């Protein structure tokens, strides 16, 4: 049977994904602010290059539409950014921008950096300040035991140290 007049959804590009700001204050570290600036520059250059390459009357493809949507998101986030620079702070309690070393109940140790929502990368130990884990750690000092819910269980963590990277 001929497939000439059959619609194949696999051939259609996916719709662009539109990210929405969380609605919470957009606190950023100096590195987070630099990341936002770099992302805006990269997307603006991509958009400019793609628009110049388009032929008159050509429809914008998914990559350019996605770049435009992402550019709008990052520009909004940059405008909303509240720079919070605690580098080198000599505070004992965990705050935005701090590195918190913890010991889990199984004895394993991990270090988490409390950062802004666009900076977060849990696999790299960079957690969003509004996440449940960061909420449990904020205000904690070395020697404190904090608890938070993870996968339907209550987890106890011992805070080993709180530092403010330079």
C-alpha positions as YAML, in Angstrom:
chain: A
units: angstrom
residues:
- id: 1
  name: UNK
  ca: [0.00, 0.00, 0.00]
- id: 2
  name: UNK
  ca: [1.26, 3.46, -0.88]
- id: 3
  name: UNK
  ca: [2.10, 5.77, 1.99]
- id: 4
  name: UNK
  ca: [1.82, 8.93, -0.15]
- id: 5
  name: UNK
  ca: [-1.28, 10.32, 1.56]
- id: 6
  name: UNK
  ca: [-0.77, 8.90, 5.06]
- id: 7
  name: UNK
  ca: [0.14, 11.36, 7.82]
- id: 8
  name: UNK
  ca: [3.20, 10.17, 9.69]
- id: 9
  name: UNK
  ca: [3.57, 11.94, 13.05]
- id: 10
  name: UNK
  ca: [7.23, 10.86, 13.23]
- id: 11
  name: UNK
  ca: [7.97, 13.28, 10.37]
- id: 12
  name: UNK
  ca: [6.55, 16.28, 12.23]
- id: 13
  name: UNK
  ca: [8.80, 18.38, 14.45]
- id: 14
  name: UNK
  ca: [7.86, 18.52, 18.11]
- id: 15
  name: UNK
  ca: [6.36, 21.73, 19.42]
- id: 16
  name: UNK
  ca: [8.80, 24.05, 21.16]
- id: 17
  name: UNK
  ca: [8.99, 23.76, 24.94]
- id: 18
  name: UNK
  ca: [8.13, 26.95, 26.79]
- id: 19
  name: UNK
  ca: [9.78, 27.25, 30.21]
- id: 20
  name: UNK
  ca: [7.95, 29.22, 32.85]
- id: 21
  name: UNK
  ca: [9.62, 31.14, 35.67]
- id: 22
  name: UNK
  ca: [8.76, 29.63, 39.05]
- id: 23
  name: UNK
  ca: [7.24, 32.83, 40.43]
- id: 24
  name: UNK
  ca: [9.68, 32.80, 43.35]
- id: 25
  name: UNK
  ca: [12.39, 35.46, 43.64]
- id: 26
  name: UNK
  ca: [15.14, 34.80, 41.11]
- id: 27
  name: UNK
  ca: [18.20, 34.79, 43.36]
- id: 28
  name: UNK
  ca: [21.41, 34.17, 41.46]
- id: 29
  name: UNK
  ca: [25.05, 33.75, 42.40]
- id: 30
  name: UNK
  ca: [27.66, 35.71, 40.43]
- id: 31
  name: UNK
  ca: [28.27, 32.55, 38.37]
- id: 32
  name: UNK
  ca: [24.52, 32.23, 37.78]
- id: 33
  name: UNK
  ca: [24.29, 35.81, 36.53]
- id: 34
  name: UNK
  ca: [27.22, 35.17, 34.17]
- id: 35
  name: UNK
  ca: [25.51, 31.97, 32.96]
- id: 36
  name: UNK
  ca: [22.31, 33.91, 32.19]
- id: 37
  name: UNK
  ca: [24.28, 36.54, 30.26]
- id: 38
  name: UNK
  ca: [26.15, 33.87, 28.28]
- id: 39
  name: UNK
  ca: [22.92, 32.00, 27.47]
- id: 40
  name: UNK
  ca: [21.26, 35.21, 26.24]
- id: 41
  name: UNK
  ca: [24.28, 36.01, 24.05]
- id: 42
  name: UNK
  ca: [24.41, 32.47, 22.65]
- id: 43
  name: UNK
  ca: [20.68, 32.37, 21.84]
- id: 44
  name: UNK
  ca: [20.69, 35.87, 20.34]
- id: 45
  name: UNK
  ca: [23.60, 34.91, 18.09]
- id: 46
  name: UNK
  ca: [21.87, 31.69, 17.10]
- id: 47
  name: UNK
  ca: [18.68, 33.56, 16.29]
- id: 48
  name: UNK
  ca: [20.50, 36.26, 14.34]
- id: 49
  name: UNK
  ca: [22.49, 33.70, 12.34]
- id: 50
  name: UNK
  ca: [19.43, 31.57, 11.62]
- id: 51
  name: UNK
  ca: [17.30, 34.55, 10.60]
- id: 52
  name: UNK
  ca: [19.97, 35.76, 8.17]
- id: 53
  name: UNK
  ca: [20.20, 32.28, 6.64]
- id: 54
  name: UNK
  ca: [16.45, 32.00, 6.05]
- id: 55
  name: UNK
  ca: [15.14, 32.56, 2.53]
- id: 56
  name: UNK
  ca: [12.26, 35.02, 2.01]
- id: 57
  name: UNK
  ca: [8.92, 33.36, 2.72]
- id: 58
  name: UNK
  ca: [10.47, 30.36, 4.53]
- id: 59
  name: UNK
  ca: [8.71, 29.26, 7.73]
- id: 60
  name: UNK
  ca: [10.69, 29.36, 10.96]
- id: 61
  name: UNK
  ca: [11.70, 25.83, 11.89]
- id: 62
  name: UNK
  ca: [11.65, 24.32, 15.36]
- id: 63
  name: UNK
  ca: [15.25, 25.20, 16.27]
- id: 64
  name: UNK
  ca: [14.72, 28.89, 15.60]
- id: 65
  name: UNK
  ca: [11.32, 28.92, 17.32]
- id: 66
  name: UNK
  ca: [12.82, 27.12, 20.32]
- id: 67
  name: UNK
  ca: [15.74, 29.56, 20.40]
- id: 68
  name: UNK
  ca: [13.35, 32.53, 20.37]
- id: 69
  name: UNK
  ca: [11.26, 31.05, 23.20]
- id: 70
  name: UNK
  ca: [14.39, 30.22, 25.23]
- id: 71
  name: UNK
  ca: [15.82, 33.70, 24.59]
- id: 72
  name: UNK
  ca: [12.63, 35.29, 25.90]
- id: 73
  name: UNK
  ca: [12.76, 33.08, 29.02]
- id: 74
  name: UNK
  ca: [16.41, 33.87, 29.80]
- id: 75
  name: UNK
  ca: [15.94, 37.60, 29.15]
- id: 76
  name: UNK
  ca: [13.04, 37.58, 31.62]
- id: 77
  name: UNK
  ca: [15.09, 35.65, 34.17]
- id: 78
  name: UNK
  ca: [17.99, 38.10, 33.74]
- id: 79
  name: UNK
  ca: [15.67, 41.07, 34.33]
- id: 80
  name: UNK
  ca: [14.27, 39.36, 37.44]
- id: 81
  name: UNK
  ca: [17.72, 38.34, 38.75]
- id: 82
  name: UNK
  ca: [18.59, 39.31, 42.30]
- id: 83
  name: UNK
  ca: [22.36, 39.03, 42.62]
- id: 84
  name: UNK
  ca: [23.23, 37.50, 45.98]
- id: 85
  name: UNK
  ca: [26.98, 37.40, 46.46]
- id: 86
  name: UNK
  ca: [28.07, 35.56, 49.60]
- id: 87
  name: UNK
  ca: [31.51, 34.58, 48.28]
- id: 88
  name: UNK
  ca: [33.95, 34.37, 51.17]
- id: 89
  name: UNK
  ca: [31.28, 35.09, 53.79]
- id: 90
  name: UNK
  ca: [32.35, 34.10, 57.31]
- id: 91
  name: UNK
  ca: [28.95, 32.85, 58.50]
- id: 92
  name: UNK
  ca: [28.43, 29.57, 60.33]
- id: 93
  name: UNK
  ca: [24.92, 28.90, 58.96]
- id: 94
  name: UNK
  ca: [23.97, 27.75, 55.46]
- id: 95
  name: UNK
  ca: [22.66, 30.49, 53.20]
- id: 96
  name: UNK
  ca: [22.20, 31.02, 49.50]
- id: 97
  name: UNK
  ca: [25.54, 30.48, 47.76]
- id: 98
  name: UNK
  ca: [27.01, 28.25, 50.46]
- id: 99
  name: UNK
  ca: [28.60, 24.84, 50.12]
- id: 100
  name: UNK
  ca: [27.17, 22.40, 52.65]
- id: 101
  name: UNK
  ca: [28.94, 19.12, 53.35]
- id: 102
  name: UNK
  ca: [26.63, 16.46, 54.82]
- id: 103
  name: UNK
  ca: [26.76, 12.87, 56.04]
- id: 104
  name: UNK
  ca: [23.87, 10.59, 55.17]
- id: 105
  name: UNK
  ca: [22.60, 7.87, 57.50]
- id: 106
  name: UNK
  ca: [24.60, 5.24, 55.54]
- id: 107
  name: UNK
  ca: [27.81, 7.15, 56.33]
- id: 108
  name: UNK
  ca: [28.36, 8.53, 52.84]
- id: 109
  name: UNK
  ca: [29.33, 12.18, 52.54]
- id: 110
  name: UNK
  ca: [28.22, 14.67, 49.90]
- id: 111
  name: UNK
  ca: [28.63, 18.35, 49.25]
- id: 112
  name: UNK
  ca: [25.80, 20.53, 47.98]
- id: 113
  name: UNK
  ca: [25.95, 24.09, 46.68]
- id: 114
  name: UNK
  ca: [22.78, 26.14, 47.24]
- id: 115
  name: UNK
  ca: [22.19, 28.10, 44.03]
- id: 116
  name: UNK
  ca: [19.49, 29.73, 41.89]
- id: 117
  name: UNK
  ca: [16.87, 27.80, 39.93]
- id: 118
  name: UNK
  ca: [18.57, 28.20, 36.54]
- id: 119
  name: UNK
  ca: [21.96, 27.23, 38.02]
- id: 120
  name: UNK
  ca: [20.71, 24.04, 39.61]
- id: 121
  name: UNK
  ca: [22.28, 20.76, 38.50]
- id: 122
  name: UNK
  ca: [21.53, 18.08, 41.11]
- id: 123
  name: UNK
  ca: [23.90, 15.57, 39.51]
- id: 124
  name: UNK
  ca: [26.74, 18.05, 40.09]
- id: 125
  name: UNK
  ca: [25.58, 18.81, 43.66]
- id: 126
  name: UNK
  ca: [24.15, 22.24, 42.74]
- id: 127
  name: UNK
  ca: [20.67, 22.43, 44.28]
- id: 128
  name: UNK
  ca: [17.93, 25.02, 43.80]
- id: 129
  name: UNK
  ca: [17.53, 27.17, 46.92]
- id: 130
  name: UNK
  ca: [13.77, 26.42, 46.89]
- id: 131
  name: UNK
  ca: [14.15, 22.62, 46.70]
- id: 132
  name: UNK
  ca: [13.13, 20.51, 49.71]
- id: 133
  name: UNK
  ca: [16.76, 19.55, 50.39]
- id: 134
  name: UNK
  ca: [17.98, 23.16, 50.28]
- id: 135
  name: UNK
  ca: [15.05, 24.25, 52.45]
- id: 136
  name: UNK
  ca: [16.15, 21.69, 55.07]
- id: 137
  name: UNK
  ca: [19.78, 22.87, 54.88]
- id: 138
  name: UNK
  ca: [19.19, 26.64, 54.93]
- id: 139
  name: UNK
  ca: [20.04, 28.00, 58.36]
- id: 140
  name: UNK
  ca: [21.78, 24.81, 59.49]
- id: 141
  name: UNK
  ca: [25.23, 24.87, 61.08]
- id: 142
  name: UNK
  ca: [27.95, 22.25, 61.37]
- id: 143
  name: UNK
  ca: [26.81, 19.57, 63.83]
- id: 144
  name: UNK
  ca: [23.10, 20.08, 63.09]
- id: 145
  name: UNK
  ca: [20.90, 17.13, 62.12]
- id: 146
  name: UNK
  ca: [18.31, 18.07, 59.49]
- id: 147
  name: UNK
  ca: [15.44, 16.01, 58.13]
- id: 148
  name: UNK
  ca: [13.59, 16.15, 54.85]
- id: 149
  name: UNK
  ca: [11.27, 13.91, 52.84]
- id: 150
  name: UNK
  ca: [12.87, 11.97, 49.98]
- id: 151
  name: UNK
  ca: [10.93, 9.34, 48.04]
- id: 152
  name: UNK
  ca: [8.26, 8.89, 50.70]
- id: 153
  name: UNK
  ca: [10.72, 8.53, 53.55]
- id: 154
  name: UNK
  ca: [12.11, 10.93, 56.09]
- id: 155
  name: UNK
  ca: [15.88, 11.25, 55.73]
- id: 156
  name: UNK
  ca: [18.21, 12.52, 58.45]
- id: 157
  name: UNK
  ca: [21.39, 14.31, 57.41]
- id: 158
  name: UNK
  ca: [24.22, 15.52, 59.60]
- id: 159
  name: UNK
  ca: [25.69, 18.85, 58.52]
- id: 160
  name: UNK
  ca: [29.48, 18.51, 58.64]
- id: 161
  name: UNK
  ca: [30.50, 21.94, 57.38]
- id: 162
  name: UNK
  ca: [29.24, 25.13, 55.83]
- id: 163
  name: UNK
  ca: [31.56, 27.20, 53.67]
- id: 164
  name: UNK
  ca: [31.25, 30.09, 51.26]
- id: 165
  name: UNK
  ca: [33.46, 29.52, 48.21]
- id: 166
  name: UNK
  ca: [35.44, 32.49, 46.94]
...
